[in-house]
Amino acid sequence: MAHYRIVHTTNYDYSDPVPVCHNQLHLSPRDTDWSRCTSHRLAIDPTPMHVSRRSDWFGNYVKSFSLQENHQKLCVTARSRVEVTPQAVPGISDAPSWEKIASRMNEQTDECIFRASEFLYDSPHISRGEAFREFAAECFNPGDSILAATIALTSKIHGEFQFGARATTVTTRPEEVLVSKHGVCQDFAHLAISSLRSLGIPARYVSGYLRTTPPAGQPRLIGADASHAWFSVFCGEHGWIDFDPTNNRLCDTDHIPIAWGRDYSDVTPVRGVFIGGGNHTLTVSVDVEPIAN
């Protein structure tokens, strides 16, 4: 089991005063079968009069606040402690075939299948299509287990696409990434989800953190870790299994989930609207520190 202390700081700087803003946060780590949040604190400067908390449709924790006073800076800092265990992954031969998963989705025979079906269709950032089906086809051979096929898809994305921090934006579509062969973790997760859904397999987007390890002999830099994104695929009776195409691996204790949804738009860490402000700059710092139990 791994234990982490996480500090996620978001700063907005405005050239002109902002008299009113309304904000929604997905910064509270959710509990899963393989991770548990043991503490969470939120600090907001300027301090709002009230911060509300609710669970969204997908079971993620959402906090909301408003400011109705002039400000030219806004700082949101989330501090969390989380423990993570390895996710339970069946043997490749024990997992059902991908065709069986797709067939069961059409039958809608039980509640588990029904609940997974909401991750089968188009969503704001993701559309199914023949191009994605063709892209994934060589990974999904007849009779392959869903686990073996998704491992192959994860490896294909990692091998054929180049990571580039400035190659895309948060609004870049998977269709564009498929052509450019460049992107970031959000893009690779969206591409994998598009491919899986195009084959009739439910897949969901996961927002979280990834612990990074500094080069040998160099100190670990505070704030050097980052928000990360990956995807989960529905594996029938084995539940959901998480994959990280950016790093070509099954997710393990280095991956700390925060929220999941149909795509990025469901789990944006900080989202809001404001009046005024002129020009503004956004900076984000994330520190994921392993700690003793």
C-alpha positions in Angstrom: 0.0 0.0 0.0 1.2 3.5 -0.9 0.4 6.6 1.1 0.5 10.2 -0.3 0.3 13.8 0.7 -1.0 15.9 -2.2 -1.1 19.6 -2.6 -2.8 21.0 -5.7 -2.6 24.8 -6.1 -4.4 26.8 -8.7 -3.7 30.6 -9.1 -5.5 33.1 -11.2 -4.1 36.6 -11.8 -6.2 39.3 -13.4 -5.2 42.6 -14.9 -8.5 44.2 -13.9 -10.7 43.6 -10.8 -13.2 40.8 -10.9 -16.4 41.7 -8.9 -18.1 38.4 -9.3 -17.1 34.8 -9.9 -18.7 31.4 -9.6 -16.6 28.2 -9.4 -16.9 24.4 -9.4 -14.1 22.1 -8.2 -13.3 18.5 -8.7 -10.3 18.3 -6.3 -11.6 16.0 -3.6 -10.2 12.4 -4.2 -13.0 9.9 -4.4 -12.9 6.5 -2.7 -12.6 3.5 -5.0 -12.0 -0.2 -4.7 -8.2 0.5 -4.6 -7.8 4.0 -3.2 -9.1 5.8 -0.1 -9.0 9.5 0.8 -8.1 9.8 4.5 -8.3 13.6 4.7 -9.0 16.6 2.5 -8.9 20.3 3.2 -9.6 23.2 0.8 -8.2 26.8 1.2 -9.5 29.6 -1.0 -8.1 33.2 -1.1 -10.1 35.5 -1.0 -12.2 33.5 1.4 -15.8 32.9 0.2 -18.7 33.2 2.6 -19.9 29.7 1.8 -18.5 26.5 0.1 -21.1 23.8 -0.8 -20.4 20.1 -1.3 -22.3 17.6 -3.3 -21.9 14.3 -5.2 -22.4 14.5 -8.9 -24.1 11.9 -11.1 -21.0 9.8 -11.3 -20.4 9.8 -7.5 -17.5 12.4 -7.6 -17.2 15.0 -4.9 -17.9 18.5 -6.2 -17.4 21.7 -4.2 -18.7 25.1 -5.3 -18.2 28.6 -4.2 -18.8 32.2 -5.3 -17.0 35.5 -4.6 -18.9 38.8 -4.8 -16.1 41.2 -4.0 -13.5 42.8 -6.1 -10.3 40.7 -6.5 -7.4 40.5 -8.8 -6.0 37.2 -7.5 -7.7 33.9 -6.8 -5.8 31.0 -5.2 -7.4 27.6 -4.6 -5.3 25.1 -2.7 -6.5 21.5 -2.1 -4.6 19.4 0.5 -5.3 15.6 0.6 -4.0 12.4 2.0 -4.7 9.3 0.1 -3.8 5.6 0.4 -3.6 3.4 -2.7 -3.4 -0.4 -3.1 -2.8 -2.3 -6.4 -6.0 -2.6 -8.4 -7.3 -6.2 -8.7 -6.5 -7.3 -12.2 -7.6 -10.8 -13.5 -5.3 -13.0 -15.5 -5.5 -12.3 -19.2 -7.1 -15.7 -19.9 -9.6 -15.2 -17.0 -11.1 -12.0 -18.5 -14.0 -12.4 -20.9 -13.5 -11.7 -24.6 -14.1 -8.2 -25.9 -16.9 -9.5 -28.2 -18.7 -10.9 -25.1 -18.5 -7.5 -23.4 -19.9 -5.8 -26.5 -22.7 -8.4 -26.9 -23.7 -8.1 -23.2 -24.0 -4.3 -23.6 -26.7 -4.9 -26.3 -28.6 -7.3 -24.1 -28.9 -5.0 -21.0 -29.6 -8.0 -18.8 -28.6 -6.7 -15.4 -28.0 -3.5 -13.4 -24.2 -3.7 -13.7 -24.5 -3.7 -17.5 -27.1 -0.9 -17.4 -24.9 1.3 -15.3 -21.9 0.8 -17.5 -23.9 1.7 -20.6 -23.7 5.4 -19.9 -20.0 5.2 -20.8 -20.8 3.6 -24.2 -22.1 6.6 -26.2 -20.9 9.9 -27.5 -20.2 12.7 -25.0 -19.1 16.4 -25.3 -15.5 15.6 -26.1 -15.8 12.2 -27.7 -17.6 10.9 -30.8 -17.6 7.3 -32.0 -16.7 6.6 -35.6 -15.3 4.3 -38.2 -11.9 5.9 -38.1 -11.5 4.9 -34.4 -12.8 1.4 -35.1 -10.2 1.0 -37.8 -7.5 2.4 -35.7 -8.2 -0.2 -32.9 -9.0 -3.1 -35.2 -5.6 -4.8 -35.1 -5.7 -4.8 -31.3 -9.1 -6.5 -31.1 -8.7 -9.9 -32.8 -11.5 -12.4 -32.7 -11.6 -14.2 -29.3 -9.0 -11.9 -27.6 -9.8 -11.2 -24.0 -10.9 -7.6 -23.2 -7.7 -7.3 -21.0 -5.3 -8.5 -23.8 -7.0 -6.3 -26.4 -6.9 -3.2 -24.2 -3.3 -3.8 -23.3 -2.6 -3.9 -27.0 -4.5 -0.7 -27.6 -2.7 1.1 -24.8 0.7 0.0 -26.3 -0.3 1.1 -29.8 -1.2 4.6 -28.6 2.0 4.9 -26.7 4.1 3.7 -29.6 2.5 5.7 -32.4 1.8 9.0 -30.7 4.3 11.6 -29.4 3.7 13.5 -26.1 3.9 17.3 -26.6 2.8 19.6 -23.8 1.9 22.4 -26.3 0.6 20.2 -29.1 -3.0 20.4 -28.1 -5.5 22.3 -26.0 -8.3 21.2 -23.6 -10.7 21.5 -26.5 -8.8 19.4 -29.1 -10.9 16.6 -30.4 -9.7 12.9 -30.7 -10.2 13.1 -34.5 -7.5 15.8 -34.6 -5.2 13.8 -32.4 -5.6 10.7 -34.6 -4.3 12.7 -37.5 -1.6 14.8 -35.9 -0.2 11.9 -33.8 0.7 14.4 -31.0 -1.0 15.1 -27.7 -1.0 14.9 -23.9 -2.5 12.5 -21.4 -6.0 13.9 -21.8 -5.8 13.4 -25.6 -4.5 9.8 -25.3 -7.2 8.9 -22.8 -9.9 10.4 -25.1 -8.4 8.6 -28.1 -8.6 5.2 -26.3 -12.1 5.9 -25.1 -13.2 6.8 -28.6 -11.8 3.6 -29.9 -13.3 1.4 -27.3 -16.8 3.0 -27.6 -16.6 2.6 -31.3 -16.3 -1.1 -30.8 -19.2 -1.2 -28.4 -17.2 -1.4 -25.2 -17.8 1.0 -22.3 -14.9 3.2 -21.3 -14.7 6.2 -18.9 -12.3 9.1 -18.4 -10.3 9.2 -15.1 -8.7 12.4 -13.7 -6.1 12.1 -11.0 -2.5 12.4 -10.1 0.7 10.5 -11.1 3.6 10.3 -8.8 6.8 11.1 -10.7 10.2 10.0 -9.7 13.2 12.3 -10.2 16.3 11.2 -12.2 18.9 9.2 -10.1 20.9 11.5 -7.9 18.7 14.5 -8.3 16.4 15.9 -5.6 12.6 15.6 -5.9 11.2 19.0 -6.8 8.2 20.4 -5.0 5.4 21.0 -7.5 7.0 18.9 -10.2 4.3 16.3 -10.2 1.2 16.9 -12.3 -2.5 16.3 -12.8 -2.9 13.3 -15.0 -5.5 11.5 -17.0 -6.1 7.9 -18.0 -9.1 5.6 -18.9 -11.0 2.7 -17.5 -12.5 -0.1 -19.5 -15.5 -2.2 -18.4 -14.5 -5.9 -18.0 -17.8 -7.5 -17.1 -17.8 -9.4 -13.8 -14.3 -8.1 -13.1 -15.5 -4.5 -13.0 -13.5 -1.6 -14.3 -9.7 -1.8 -15.0 -7.6 1.3 -15.4 -5.0 1.8 -18.1 -2.5 4.6 -18.7 -1.7 5.0 -22.4 0.7 7.9 -21.8 3.0 5.6 -19.9 2.0 2.3 -21.5 0.9 0.5 -18.4 -1.9 -0.7 -16.2 -2.5 1.8 -13.4 -0.9 0.9 -10.1 -0.1 2.5 -6.8 1.6 5.5 -8.6 -1.8 6.5 -9.9 -4.2 8.4 -7.6 -7.8 8.8 -8.9 -9.7 12.0 -8.2 -12.8 11.7 -10.3 -14.2 9.9 -13.4 -16.8 10.7 -16.0 -17.6 10.4 -19.7 -14.7 12.7 -20.7 -12.7 15.7 -19.5 -15.7 18.0 -19.4 -17.3 15.9 -16.6 -14.3 16.2 -14.3 -12.5 19.5 -15.0 -10.5 20.2 -11.8 -11.4 23.9 -11.6 -14.2 25.4 -13.7 -15.9 28.8 -13.4 -17.2 32.0 -14.8 -16.4 35.6 -13.9 -17.2 39.1 -14.8 -14.4 41.6 -15.8 -10.8 40.7 -15.0 -9.3 42.0 -18.3 -6.5 39.6 -19.2 -5.7 36.8 -16.9 -3.1 34.1 -16.3 -3.5 30.7 -14.9 -0.7 28.7 -13.1 -1.1 25.3 -11.5 1.3 23.5 -9.2 0.9 19.9 -8.0 3.0 18.1 -5.4 2.5 14.4 -4.8 4.6 13.3 -1.9 5.0 9.7 -0.7 4.7 9.5 3.1 5.1 6.9 5.8 1.9 5.3 7.1 
